[in-house]
Amino acid sequence: MARVLAVANQKGGVAKTTSVSSLGAALTELGQRVLLVDLDPQACLTFSLGLDPDALELSVHDVLLGRLSAGLVVLRTADGSDLLPATIELAGCEAVLLSRTGREHVLRLALAEIVDDYDFVLVDCPPSLGVLTINGLTAADEVVIPLQCETLSHRGVGQLLDTVHDVRRLTNPRLRVRGVLPTLFDGRTAHSRAVLADVAARYQIRVLEPPVARSVRFAEAPGIGRSILTTAARSKGAHAYREHARAIAGLGPTALSGAAAPALLAGRRSRARLIGEGELVGPGRAGERLVAAGLDDLALDDVGLDEVVLDEGDLADDLDDGLVVDDLVDGGLAVDRGGATGVATGSAKAIRQVRAALSRSGR
């Protein structure tokens, strides 16, 4: 039987839908059978996966009102997961369900017909605490709370946790809170970390690692109808969601993730290996982002950039696909990458040549 995870936060703009689509794609990559359920009348999940909600004749609305079984409405997405899509009709569903006995259990009963066909079901709850969200929580084994790492973003967490408490008491005693999923994380400031520490202490709730970095790649993905795991497969955001998917599936972290990264990255590594892993060490001013994506054809050997020495340290930035230059150090560059810090050294000529190559590539 599938594990059902509800992704919920009544505050909008916290990357809730992005988290559902990305986790779904990551679990599918791991060979899991995944069903996504769009419970938001705005149908953002449906649209972001390449479907036009206005063109759909059948949706989860028909399932919740008992007109059709869920199996007749499920669609296959380009990312390989299945989807119970939403349309704007879902906006009127709450009013209809309010007058029905057992309204909180409608989704759970509908999913019971197909749940054995999947390993995981991810429910994208609407940004409210109404009947649809209660249905998502009642059907779920766990709830994940995406949280934008800004001061005002956690104000609704307490209300959601109160609702979870009521759901446990009245409709779903097995529901547990998996934790807060930090999204739109900006590692350049201490503010994001401070917000997460405050949330963890205030609500005694687990903060899931790694945080998902803020990136324009997330905004670009829905226009293509795919998740970021396809549109920016090597980005920091894609990596973070893959790590969360592995944790959800009960698998260990990948070799260069989490707390193990500094130890695994320690030591000298050749230029060839750096290029092979998609990492680029180049010159720049303090605080300048150097992006590696799409630069595999840049032959660093040709410009004589030296090896990199990586030592354990704090990650100063969490920007996708790149390195952040902290400062010039003895003719080299202090950089942060993958949870470890280090210094890339090279001749002044090499530094100039790499900068020119970066400029020509448009990065």
N, C-alpha and C positions, 0 to 999 in steps of 0.2 A: 504494500500500500504506500502511496506517495506521502511524503512529508509536505505539509502545506505551510507556506510562509506568507504572512501578510506584511506588506510594506506600507506603513501608515504614518502620517503626520498631518494634522489639520491645517498646518501652515503651508501655503503654497511656495513654490520657488526654492525647494530644498533638494532638488534632484531626485525626487521620489520615483518618477516615471523612468528617468535615466537609469536609476539603480535597478529597477525591475528588468528593463530590457538588457542591461549589461550583465547582470547576474544570470539571467536566463541564457544569454549567449555563451557565457563562460561555463555554465553547467553543461550546456549542450556540447561544448568543446571537450569536456571531460567524459563524454559518452553517456551522459544522463538523459533520460526522457523527460522533457520539460513542457509543462503547460503554463502559459501566462494568462491571467484573467484581468481584463480591463474593467474595473468597477467605477471609473471616473466618467461622468456624463460629458466631459470635455473631450474624451476619446483621444487623449494625447498619446497614450501607449499605442493604440491602434494606428494612428497616423505615423508615429515615429518608426513603425515597423513596415512602412511602405504601403499601407492600405488607406483608401479614401473612405472615411466613415460615412460620408454623404452618399456613397455609391453602394453601400452594403444593404441588402434586403433583410438579413437576419443578424441578430446580435445577442449579447448576454441579456438584454432587456426581455427578449422572448423567453429565455430560459428562466429568469427569475419570476416571471408571471405565469409560468407553467404551460406556455403555449407549445414549446418544443423541448426535446431533451438536449442536453449539452452536446452530445456527440454529433448532432446534426448541424451544429453551429460552429464547431471548431474549425479553424483554418490553419494551414501550415505557413510559417513565415520564411523569409529568405535566410534567416539566421539558423534555421533548422528546428526551432521550437514551435510548439503549437500555441494557438491564441484563441481565447474566447473574446471576440472584439466588442467594442462599445460603439454606440451611436448617440446622437443628441436625444433620442427617445428615452434614454436612461434617466434623463432629468425628471421625467414624470413618474418614474417607477416608485420612488420613495412615497409619494402621496398615495399610490395604490396600495403599497405594502402596509402602510400605517393602519389600514382597516382590517388587515388579515391576522388571524390567529397564527402564532408561531412564525411571525415575519422574520425574526432574527436567524432562523434556521434554513431559510430558503436556499441560500447558496450552498450550504453544507450538504443538503439533501440532493441538490442538483449535481454536485460534483461526485457524489457517492456512486453514480452510474458509470463514471469514467475514470475514477481516481486510480484504479488498479492498472490502468494503461500507462501510468507515469511514475517516475521516481520523485519528481518535485513539482509542486504547483506554487507559483508565485502570484500573489494577488496585489494588484495596484489599487489601493484604496483612494477614494476621493479626498480632497483637502477639507474635510468636515468631520464631525462626529455624529453623523446622522445614521439612518437605517442601513445604508449601503456599507459604511465602514463597520458598523456592528455586525453585519453579515460576514464581512471579511474576517473579522476577529473571531467570530463564532466558528467559522470553518477552519481556522488556522491552528497549527500546533505551536507556532512561534510567531512573534511580531518583531520586525526590524524597524527602527525609527531613524530615518535619514535626518541629519541635522546640519544645517548650514552653520559654519563656524563663525558666527557673528553674535554680538551681545544680545540682541532682541530675539534671536531665532529660537532660543530655548524656552521662551515664555509659555508655549503651548505644550511642552513635554509633560509638565505636571498634570494638565487636564487629560492628556492622552493616557497617562499612567492611571489616573483615577478611573477612566473608562475601562481600561484593561482589568482593573480590580473588580469593577462591576460585572464585566463579562465573565470573569473567572467564577464569580459568586452565583451568577444567574443562568448563564447559557453555555459556558465552556470552561470547566474546571481544569482542563489539561493545558490551557494556553500559558505560555511562558514568554517573557521578554528576552530576546536574544541579545539585544543591546542597541546602543546608539551608533549609527554609521556616519562618521564625519564626512561631509561633502563640501565642495567648493572651498577646499582647504588652501590657505595661503601661508606657506611655510616661511615667507620672508619676514613675517612679523611674529611677535610673541603673543599677539592677540588671539589667534586661532587656538593655540595651545591653552591659553588662559580660559577661554570659553569652554573647552572640553573638560578641563580640570574642574571648573565650577559646576558643570552639569553632572559630572561623576560624583562629586561630593554632595551636591544639593539633593540629588535623587537616588543616590546609592545605586547607580546603574553602570553597567559595563560599557566601556567605550571600545568599539571594535577597531582593530588595526589591520592594515595601514589606512590612514586617511586618504580620501580621494581628492586629488589636487584640482584646483580651479583650472579650467582649460577651455579655450575656444573650440577645441575638437568636439566637445559635447554638444555645442550649439550647431555644429556643422552636420553631425551624424543624422538627425531626423530628416533633413532635406534629401538624403540619399536613401532613406528607408531601411537603414541598417544600424546596428549598434556600433559603439566606438571600437569594439573588438575587431570589427571588419574595417572601418574607415580609418582608424589609427591604431592598428594592432600592436604596435610597439610603444605606445604612449604610456606615460606614468598612470593615467587614468585606467587604461585597459589592464595594465599590470595589477593595479590595486583591486579591481573587480575580479580578476582571476584568482588573486590570493583569497578574497572573501568567498568565492565559489568553492575553492578547495577546502576551506575551513567548514563551510556548510555541508559539503559532501563527506566530511570526515577524513580528508587527506591532509598530509603535512604540507608546510610551506615549500615553495620552490627553492632551489639551491641558493639563489641570491636575493632572498627576501627577509623582511623582518629583522629580528635582533641578530640573526646569524650572519647578516650581510657583512658587517665590518670584519669579522674573523675570516670569512671566506674570500673577501676581496683583498686581504692584507698581502703584502709582498709585491715583488716586481712582476710586471706583465708586459709581454711584447706588444709592439704596435700591431702586428698581424692579428693577435687575439683581440685587441681592443676593437679593431675594425670589424672582425668577424662577429662580435657580440653587439655591433651596432652602436658602440660608444665612441664619441668623438671628443678628444681633448684638444682644445685650440685656445688661442689668445683672446684677450678682450679686456675692456676696462672693468674696474670693480663693479660688481652687480650685473654685468652683462650676461644675458642668456646665450648659450651656444647650443644650437639644436642639432641633434645627430640624425634625425629622420631624413631619409632620402639622400644621404651623403655617402653611401657605401662606395660610390665610384671615386671618391676623393682619396687619392693614394697618399697617405701621410708619410709613407716611406720616402716618397719622392721629394718631400720638403724637409726631411730630416728631423721630425719631431721625436724627442726622446721618449723613453719608457716612463711609466707613471708609478709612483710609489704611493700606495694607499694605506692609511693607518686608521685605526678606530677613532671615531669622533662623532660629533653631533651633525645631523643633516640640516644645513642652513636653509635649504630650499627644496621644494618638492614639485618642481615644474616638470611637465611631461617631456620625455624624450631628450633631456638635455643636461648640461652641466651649468653650474653657476660659478662664475669667476669671482672669488672674494677679494683677491688682491694679488698684486705682483710680488713674487717672493724670490729674491736672488736670481732674477732673470727668468724665472719660471712663473707658474700660475697656481695659486691655491684654489682647489676645486672641491665641489661636493657632488657625490654621485651614489645613489643606491644605499644611503645610510652610512656611508663612509666618507672620510675626507682624505685629501691627498694633494700632492704637488706634481704638476706636469712641468717638466723642464725642457728647454730647447734653445737653440741659438736665436739671436735677434733676427737673423735672416729667416729662420724657420717660422718664427712668429709672424713676421710680415707676410710671408708666402701663404701661410694658413689663413690669415685674415683676408688676403686677396681671393683665395679659393672660396672662402665662405661668402664673400661679397658677390663673386661671379655666380654662385649657386642660388643666390637670392635669399639666403638664410640670414 
